[in-house]
Amino acid sequence: MLTSPGFAMSTAPKPEKNIVDTAAAGGFTTLVTAVQAAGLEETLRGEGPFTVFAPTDAAFAKIPPEQLDALLKDKEALTKVLTYHVVPGRVMASDVAKLNSAKTVQGQSVTIDTREGVKVDEAKVVQTDIVASNGVIHVIDSVILPK
């Protein structure tokens, strides 16, 4: 059987959980709460594919509580921040490593630096390639903000 580069046959079973369910099962409580508050849950359960740079709960904890509460109550600002963490398409770690930037769903681009590990803007990527049925999650250690 012949395969073309980039279209290799995979015997791995397709994940059944979408981005939101995968994040919820992975313990991304604050991220899932924020996605729900912004009204983005249905979108991130949709067909995709999406690549999400997902901040951990510890990353959200770096934001002072009063600022985080205010952000969670401001749907417009919250949507801008969350969509800044999402890149259209399924961008695996091997692909991210070849990039120096990526345009987000929010409209601006994140900077990708691979000199010392991988950073997206100033956030370190701490885990990669958590595959969901409609995309992939890469875990980051900080919440990144649009410019």
GUDOSE-196151 format. One record per residue (C-alpha): residue in one letter; z, x, y. Coordinates in Angstrom, 2 decimals. Each point is the difference from the previous one (the first is absolute). Last residue first. Example, Ala and Ser with C-alpha at 12.3 -4.5 7.8 and 13.67 -1.06 7.14 Angstrom:
2
<S; <7.14; 13.67; -1.06>>
<A; <0.66; -1.37; -3.44>>
***
This chain:
147
<K; <22.10; -1.63; 42.50>>
<P; <0.70; -2.15; -3.04>>
<L; <3.34; 0.67; -1.67>>
<I; <0.81; 1.59; -3.34>>
<V; <3.13; -1.02; -1.92>>
<S; <1.38; 3.04; -1.75>>
<D; <0.34; 1.41; -3.55>>
<I; <-3.37; -1.11; -1.35>>
<V; <-0.94; -1.57; -3.35>>
<H; <-3.69; -0.30; -0.90>>
<I; <-0.98; -3.45; -1.24>>
<V; <-3.32; -0.93; -1.61>>
<G; <-2.31; -2.97; 0.00>>
<N; <-0.54; -3.55; -1.19>>
<S; <1.37; 0.07; -3.56>>
<A; <2.60; 2.58; 1.01>>
<V; <0.04; 3.75; -0.60>>
<I; <2.87; 2.16; 1.17>>
<D; <-2.19; 3.00; 0.80>>
<T; <2.31; 2.25; 1.94>>
<Q; <3.65; 0.81; 0.61>>
<V; <1.72; 1.89; 2.82>>
<V; <-2.71; -0.12; 2.67>>
<K; <1.67; 1.55; 3.02>>
<A; <-0.11; -1.99; 3.23>>
<E; <-1.06; 1.72; 3.24>>
<D; <-3.51; -1.47; 0.19>>
<V; <-0.68; -0.39; -3.71>>
<K; <1.28; 3.21; -1.53>>
<V; <-0.99; 1.60; -3.29>>
<G; <1.57; 3.14; -1.46>>
<E; <0.06; 2.89; 2.40>>
<R; <-3.55; 0.38; 1.36>>
<T; <-1.20; -3.48; -1.02>>
<D; <0.10; -1.73; 3.39>>
<I; <-1.32; -3.56; 0.37>>
<T; <-0.12; -1.54; 3.45>>
<V; <0.07; -3.80; 0.12>>
<S; <-2.87; -1.82; 1.65>>
<Q; <0.22; -3.00; 2.29>>
<G; <-1.38; -3.43; -0.81>>
<Q; <3.03; -1.77; -1.49>>
<V; <-1.80; -0.01; -3.38>>
<T; <0.27; 3.78; 0.14>>
<K; <-2.66; 2.63; 0.53>>
<A; <0.68; 3.16; -1.99>>
<S; <0.48; 3.58; 1.17>>
<N; <-0.24; 3.59; -1.25>>
<L; <-1.31; -1.02; -3.41>>
<K; <-0.54; 1.92; -3.25>>
<A; <3.63; -0.33; -1.17>>
<V; <-0.21; -3.77; 0.51>>
<D; <-2.76; -0.17; -2.63>>
<S; <2.05; 1.73; -2.73>>
<A; <2.94; -2.19; 1.01>>
<M; <-2.03; -3.18; -0.64>>
<V; <-1.59; -2.00; 2.80>>
<R; <-0.67; -3.56; -1.15>>
<G; <-1.69; -1.73; 2.92>>
<P; <1.16; -0.97; 3.48>>
<V; <2.83; 2.14; 1.37>>
<V; <3.41; -1.57; 0.55>>
<H; <3.04; 1.55; 1.77>>
<Y; <-1.35; -0.85; 3.48>>
<T; <-0.18; -3.60; -1.26>>
<L; <3.81; 0.09; -0.20>>
<V; <0.57; 1.29; 3.54>>
<K; <-2.50; -2.37; 1.62>>
<T; <1.34; -2.97; -1.99>>
<L; <3.56; 0.84; 1.05>>
<A; <-1.03; 0.11; 3.67>>
<E; <-1.62; -3.45; -0.25>>
<K; <2.76; -1.52; -2.14>>
<D; <2.83; 1.12; 2.28>>
<K; <3.14; -1.02; -1.95>>
<L; <-0.27; 2.85; -2.55>>
<L; <-0.51; 2.44; 2.88>>
<A; <3.16; -1.19; 1.78>>
<D; <2.02; 0.38; -3.20>>
<L; <-1.43; 3.50; -0.53>>
<Q; <0.86; 0.98; 3.57>>
<E; <3.57; -1.35; -0.32>>
<P; <0.44; 1.79; -3.33>>
<P; <-1.12; 3.43; 1.30>>
<I; <-3.11; 1.06; -1.95>>
<K; <0.83; 2.65; -2.60>>
<A; <0.96; -2.86; -2.37>>
<F; <-3.70; -0.96; -0.20>>
<A; <-0.70; 3.37; -1.63>>
<A; <2.99; -0.46; -2.35>>
<D; <-1.50; -3.35; -1.08>>
<T; <-3.11; 1.96; -0.91>>
<P; <-3.10; -0.02; 2.19>>
<A; <-3.19; -1.07; -1.77>>
<F; <-3.30; 1.65; 0.85>>
<V; <-2.07; -2.88; -1.31>>
<T; <-3.54; 0.35; -1.31>>
<F; <-1.69; -3.36; -0.28>>
<P; <-2.63; -1.47; -2.31>>
<G; <0.23; -2.76; 0.86>>
<E; <-0.06; -3.23; -1.99>>
<G; <2.99; -1.67; 1.56>>
<R; <3.75; 0.53; -0.53>>
<L; <-0.01; 2.25; 3.06>>
<T; <-1.66; -2.78; 2.02>>
<E; <2.45; -2.65; -1.23>>
<E; <2.98; 2.18; 0.90>>
<L; <-1.21; 0.86; 3.49>>
<G; <1.95; -2.69; 1.89>>
<A; <1.84; 2.60; 2.07>>
<A; <3.40; -1.09; -1.34>>
<Q; <-1.32; 0.16; -3.59>>
<V; <-1.35; 3.53; 0.46>>
<A; <3.31; 0.99; 1.65>>
<T; <2.06; -1.36; -2.90>>
<V; <-2.31; 1.81; -2.46>>
<L; <0.42; 3.24; 1.94>>
<T; <3.78; -0.41; 0.19>>
<T; <0.33; -0.60; -3.74>>
<F; <-2.31; 2.78; -1.22>>
<G; <1.81; 0.11; -3.35>>
<G; <-2.98; 0.72; -2.23>>
<A; <-0.15; -3.55; -1.37>>
<A; <-0.40; -1.33; 3.55>>
<A; <-2.68; 2.61; 0.77>>
<T; <-1.92; -0.87; -3.19>>
<D; <0.31; -3.71; 0.78>>
<V; <-1.34; 0.54; 3.52>>
<I; <-2.85; 2.34; -1.03>>
<N; <-1.16; -2.22; -2.88>>
<K; <1.52; 0.06; -3.49>>
<E; <-2.16; -0.17; -3.14>>
<P; <-0.96; 3.66; -0.21>>
<K; <-3.30; 0.61; -1.80>>
<P; <0.56; 1.64; -3.38>>
<A; <-0.92; 3.68; -0.17>>
<T; <-3.13; 0.63; -2.06>>
<S; <-1.94; 1.15; 3.01>>
<M; <-3.74; 0.46; 0.11>>
<A; <-1.13; 2.55; 2.56>>
<F; <-1.63; -1.43; 3.09>>
<G; <0.74; 2.75; 2.51>>
<P; <-2.56; 2.31; -1.53>>
<S; <-2.50; -1.96; -2.07>>
<T; <0.74; -0.96; -3.56>>
<L; <-2.15; 0.43; -3.07>>
<M; <0.96; -1.36; -3.38>>
***
